Amino acid sequence: EVQLVESGGGLVQPGGSLRLSCAASGFPFSNYGMDWVRQAPGKGLEWVSAISNSGRITNYADSVKGRFTISRDNAKNTLYLQLNSLKIEDTAIYYCKKGVERGQGTQVTVSS
C-alpha cells in the first residue's frame, strides 16, 4: 500500500522559510518521479514542482520558480520542498504526489 506522509508545515511570516518533507513507503521510491501540489483555500489543486526519479531533473511552476527547491533522498525514501521568500499567496495545504496518489497534506500559512 502506497503511503505518503507530509510534514513540516506551519505558520510563517512573509519572507520566511519552511522545509516540507514527505516520507514515502509501500513502493520502490527511487523508481518514481514525484510531485508537490498545493490547494489554497477555496481553490483547486495547483501543481507546484516535480522531480525525476534520480533527482537530476526538476521543474517548477512559474509562481514558485526561484523561491522553492524540490529535492529527494532515495536512501531515506523522502521527498523535500524548501520554501523560501514565502508570500501570503503561498498559503495552502501542500501535498506530495505519486501519480494520482497523494498524502494527507501539510498546512502552510503565510501571515503577518
C-alpha positions as CSV (number, residue, x, y, z in Angstrom):
1,E,0.0,0.0,0.0
2,V,1.4,3.4,-1.0
3,Q,1.8,5.8,1.9
4,L,2.8,9.4,1.6
5,V,3.1,11.4,4.8
6,E,3.9,15.1,4.6
7,S,5.2,17.2,7.5
8,G,7.0,20.5,8.1
9,G,4.2,22.9,7.5
10,G,3.4,25.8,9.9
11,L,2.7,29.5,10.3
12,V,5.4,31.8,9.0
13,Q,5.7,35.5,8.2
14,P,6.0,36.8,4.7
15,G,9.6,36.4,3.6
16,G,10.2,33.4,5.8
17,S,11.1,29.8,5.0
18,L,9.9,26.3,5.6
19,R,11.1,22.9,4.7
20,L,8.5,20.3,3.9
21,S,9.1,16.6,3.9
22,C,7.2,13.6,2.5
23,A,8.0,10.2,3.9
24,A,7.2,7.5,1.3
25,S,6.6,3.8,1.7
26,G,4.9,0.9,0.1
27,F,6.6,1.3,-3.3
28,P,10.1,1.5,-4.8
29,F,10.6,5.2,-4.2
30,S,13.7,5.5,-6.3
31,N,11.8,4.3,-9.4
32,Y,9.3,7.1,-9.5
33,G,9.2,10.8,-10.3
34,M,7.3,12.7,-7.6
35,D,5.4,16.0,-7.5
36,W,4.4,18.6,-5.0
37,V,0.9,20.2,-5.4
38,R,-1.0,22.6,-3.3
39,Q,-4.5,23.7,-2.6
40,A,-5.3,27.2,-1.4
41,P,-8.5,27.9,0.5
42,G,-11.4,27.8,-1.9
43,K,-9.3,26.9,-4.9
44,G,-8.4,23.8,-6.9
45,L,-5.2,21.8,-6.8
46,E,-2.2,23.6,-8.2
47,W,0.9,21.8,-9.4
48,V,4.0,23.3,-7.8
49,S,7.0,21.2,-8.7
50,A,8.2,17.9,-10.0
51,I,11.4,15.8,-9.7
52,S,12.6,12.8,-11.7
53,N,13.3,9.5,-10.0
54,S,17.0,10.2,-9.9
55,G,16.6,13.8,-8.7
56,R,18.6,15.1,-11.7
57,I,15.6,16.8,-13.4
58,T,13.3,19.3,-11.7
59,N,10.5,21.6,-12.8
60,Y,8.7,24.4,-11.1
61,A,5.5,26.4,-11.6
62,D,6.3,30.0,-12.6
63,S,4.6,31.2,-9.4
64,V,7.3,29.5,-7.2
65,K,10.4,29.4,-9.6
66,G,13.4,30.8,-7.9
67,R,11.9,30.6,-4.4
68,F,11.1,26.9,-3.9
69,T,13.5,23.9,-4.3
70,I,12.5,20.3,-4.7
71,S,14.8,17.5,-3.8
72,R,14.8,13.9,-2.7
73,D,16.9,11.4,-0.7
74,N,16.3,8.0,-2.2
75,A,18.2,6.3,0.6
76,K,15.7,7.7,3.0
77,N,12.6,7.4,0.8
78,T,11.9,11.0,1.4
79,L,10.9,13.9,-0.8
80,Y,11.5,17.6,0.2
81,L,10.4,21.0,-0.7
82,Q,12.3,24.0,0.5
83,L,10.1,27.1,0.6
84,N,11.9,30.4,0.7
85,S,10.8,34.0,0.4
86,L,7.3,33.0,1.2
87,K,4.3,35.1,0.2
88,I,0.8,35.3,1.6
89,E,-0.4,33.7,-1.6
90,D,1.6,30.6,-0.9
91,T,-0.8,29.8,1.9
92,A,-2.2,26.4,1.1
93,I,-2.2,22.7,2.0
94,Y,0.8,21.1,0.4
95,Y,0.7,17.5,-0.8
96,C,3.3,15.2,-2.2
97,K,2.0,13.2,-5.1
98,K,2.9,9.9,-6.9
99,G,0.8,9.6,-10.0
100,V,-2.8,10.1,-8.8
101,E,-2.0,9.2,-5.2
102,R,-1.2,11.9,-2.5
103,G,-0.8,12.2,1.2
104,Q,-2.9,13.9,3.7
105,G,-1.1,17.2,3.3
106,T,0.6,19.7,5.5
107,Q,-0.7,23.2,6.1
108,V,1.4,26.2,5.2
109,T,0.1,29.6,6.4
110,V,1.9,32.8,5.5
111,S,0.7,35.7,7.5
112,S,2.0,38.7,9.3
